[in-house]
Amino acid sequence: MRVPARDLTDDDHELIAYARRIVDTQTDGEDGVHTMGAAVRAADGALYGGINVHHFLGGPCAASLPRCLAAPVSGPSEPVRVSSSGRLSVSRSGARR
């Protein structure tokens, strides 16, 4: 799903910035194993985030951890993902298709 930047809310920008901070502070570089940060917003407004762990089989999706953490609060948003190269994704990853 493509959403023009002009249609993003302040909450959307906050969620993207949160995912970007995760990958910016936790990445070990483009050739590393931690290259994608993700964040979701729970129904109560709390933000949850995580970073991927890549291995030769593909590794866990970055969005798995924040979705699991937010699940008890109910209603996590669709995750946003930000790569260590700065690429933004709000679509579902291959692991969830």
RODO-2510 file (C-alpha; in nm, 4 decimals, decimal comma):
residues 97
     n   res          X          Y          Z
     1     m     0,0000     0,0000     0,0000
     2     r     0,1403     0,3386    -0,0945
     3     v     0,0407     0,6362     0,1200
     4     p     0,1473     0,9811     0,0002
     5     a     0,3461     1,1683     0,2679
     6     r     0,0851     1,4441     0,2728
     7     d    -0,1718     1,1893     0,4006
     8     l     0,0396     1,0743     0,6973
     9     t    -0,0716     1,1874     1,0403
    10     d     0,1503     1,3087     1,3230
    11     d     0,1022     0,9646     1,4821
    12     d     0,2247     0,8008     1,1590
    13     h     0,5360     1,0203     1,1546
    14     e     0,6004     0,9392     1,5220
    15     l     0,5774     0,5641     1,4505
    16     i     0,8144     0,5927     1,1531
    17     a     1,0625     0,7952     1,3598
    18     y     1,0484     0,5334     1,6369
    19     a     1,1308     0,2514     1,3915
    20     r     1,4073     0,4648     1,2388
    21     r     1,5632     0,5280     1,5836
    22     i     1,5649     0,1532     1,6501
    23     v     1,7502     0,0666     1,3306
    24     d     1,9809     0,3691     1,3553
    25     t     2,0942     0,2740     1,7064
    26     q     2,0920    -0,1065     1,6727
    27     t     2,2056    -0,1833     1,3159
    28     d     2,5375    -0,3481     1,2506
    29     g     2,5478    -0,2199     0,8900
    30     e     2,4130    -0,3195     0,5511
    31     d     2,6028    -0,6495     0,5560
    32     g     2,5140    -0,7265     0,9178
    33     v     2,2402    -0,9334     1,0776
    34     h     2,0372    -0,6417     1,2220
    35     t     1,9257    -0,4308     0,9264
    36     m     1,5514    -0,3670     0,9652
    37     g     1,3764    -0,1889     1,2503
    38     a     0,9999    -0,2082     1,2983
    39     a     0,7391    -0,0448     1,5186
    40     v     0,3689    -0,0786     1,5945
    41     r     0,1268     0,1298     1,7968
    42     a    -0,0973    -0,0528     2,0454
    43     a    -0,4615     0,0395     2,0941
    44     d    -0,3652     0,2361     2,4070
    45     g    -0,1170     0,4460     2,2046
    46     a     0,2003     0,2818     2,3384
    47     l     0,4789     0,2219     2,0856
    48     y     0,6577    -0,1124     2,0591
    49     g     0,9618    -0,1805     1,8446
    50     g     1,2124    -0,4436     1,7429
    51     i     1,4920    -0,5232     1,5019
    52     n     1,5384    -0,8243     1,2755
    53     v     1,7888    -1,1063     1,3174
    54     h     1,8950    -1,2188     0,9704
    55     h     2,0513    -1,5546     0,8911
    56     f     2,1074    -1,7624     0,5778
    57     l     1,7442    -1,8826     0,5784
    58     g     1,6141    -1,5259     0,5973
    59     g     1,5704    -1,4828     0,9698
    60     p     1,2815    -1,3530     1,1789
    61     c     1,0890    -1,0521     1,0582
    62     a     1,1602    -0,7283     1,2430
    63     a     0,7877    -0,6778     1,2996
    64     s     0,7337    -1,0034     1,4909
    65     l     0,8628    -0,8762     1,8246
    66     p     0,6689    -0,5477     1,8439
    67     r     0,3468    -0,7179     1,7301
    68     c     0,3868    -0,9817     2,0033
    69     l     0,4615    -0,7203     2,2680
    70     a     0,1598    -0,5116     2,1697
    71     a    -0,0802    -0,8062     2,1378
    72     p    -0,1794    -0,8239     2,5088
    73     v    -0,2827    -0,4581     2,4884
    74     s    -0,4865    -0,5528     2,1787
    75     g    -0,5144    -0,4018     1,8385
    76     p    -0,1560    -0,3344     1,7251
    77     s    -0,1354    -0,1216     1,4124
    78     e     0,0123    -0,2503     1,0895
    79     p     0,3884    -0,2324     1,1472
    80     v     0,6156     0,0150     0,9756
    81     r     0,9646    -0,1013     0,8866
    82     v     1,2756     0,1078     0,8256
    83     s     1,5930    -0,0440     0,6828
    84     s     1,9443     0,0558     0,7851
    85     s     1,9714     0,2223     0,4428
    86     g     1,6731     0,4431     0,5328
    87     r     1,4164     0,2667     0,3138
    88     l     1,0631     0,2764     0,4609
    89     s     0,8046     0,0012     0,4242
    90     v     0,4527    -0,0248     0,5580
    91     s     0,3610    -0,3304     0,3512
    92     r     0,3559    -0,6837     0,4841
    93     s     0,6863    -0,8650     0,4847
    94     g     0,7378    -1,1969     0,3075
    95     a     0,7095    -1,3776     0,6414
    96     r     0,3500    -1,2569     0,6897
    97     r     0,2144    -1,2970     0,3359
***
